[in-house]
Amino acid sequence: PEAADLRALSRHLYEAYLKYFPLTKAKARAILSGKTGDNAPFVIHDMKSLMEGEQFINCKQIPTQEHQPQTSALSVGHGGLMGAHLGSECNILDAVELRFFHSCQSRSAEAVREVTEFAKSIPGFINLDLNDQVTLLKYGVIEVLIIMMAPLMNKDGTLIAYGQIFMTREFLKSLRKPFCQMMEPKFEFSVKFNTLELDDSDMALFLAVIILSGDRPGLLNVKPIEQLQETVLHALELQLKLNHPDSLQLFAKLLQKMTDLRQIVTDHVHLIQLLKKTEVDMCLHPLLQEIMKDLY
Amino acid sequence: KEKHKILHRLLQNSTSPVEL
């Protein structure tokens, strides 16, 4: 009976994952491996193709779900928004990193909302102290977003805009400092993470485990969080045994990734703080400001 | 609460679209 309960929990979290996250790993891998026929993504590999890509995406209908605002947009990650317009004539190249960064921010804010909905679907989460729910999201959400980037990436680049665009790693590296430093650590992490070959149902449980971390600073009532996490950890361990019977120590390897993840988030937040100081034109999305203020 | 008002709002509102 206990195993049956754990399997039911796995199914529940997988369903919530499918409900709230528009671009699954299965879809992303199909796009990356060219199995989508005529719907190959548009490739952005230099400034010219970036400009074309912006126009391309603005002409296309972004696939939307009920909970997503219908905005045509360029985005990073699982879909999203392009708040800024194409620059007019001069300064286009100077502004491009900032404009791109703004679109990343808008998409990230939308993704935070998706992760929040997913968190609320974890059994017991909404019964936790509301301040603790906030703390778990504040500390967990960037970790979750970085894990969710992995399926969209390969060693050569990343899918953006719901998988409609592929942006090359070399292009991201060619942006001016410090923008060029933002994605490279995520590529390095993702390429290694992808060798674990998790599928979407494994990912759903792993994301819930990350969210339910009882060691986040400032938690008021740790015990119920740890109890919830323990149950999800059991479900994850069973899931990996059943889904990857030949992958030895996968559970342990996956848990080790959580340590790497914290370092990546710390470095990411420091980069954003640096950007805030050095880029006069940069404004940070209020939701991201809330999350990153006094984070690490 | 004031420091994290958008997160609070996201947590307390159900699935209706939230003005971010």
Chai-1 contact restraints between the chains, C-beta under 6 A:
chainA,res_idxA,chainB,res_idxB,connection_type,confidence,min_distance_angstrom,max_distance_angstrom,comment,restraint_id
A,H67,B,T15,contact,1.0,0.0,6.0,A-B,restraint_1
A,A109,B,L20,contact,1.0,0.0,6.0,A-B,restraint_2
A,R113,B,L10,contact,1.0,0.0,6.0,A-B,restraint_3
A,T116,B,L10,contact,1.0,0.0,6.0,A-B,restraint_4
A,Q133,B,L11,contact,1.0,0.0,6.0,A-B,restraint_5
A,V134,B,H4,contact,1.0,0.0,6.0,A-B,restraint_6
A,V134,B,L7,contact,1.0,0.0,6.0,A-B,restraint_7
A,L137,B,L7,contact,1.0,0.0,6.0,A-B,restraint_8
A,L287,B,I6,contact,1.0,0.0,6.0,A-B,restraint_9
A,L287,B,L20,contact,1.0,0.0,6.0,A-B,restraint_10
A,E290,B,H4,contact,1.0,0.0,6.0,A-B,restraint_11
A,E290,B,I6,contact,1.0,0.0,6.0,A-B,restraint_12
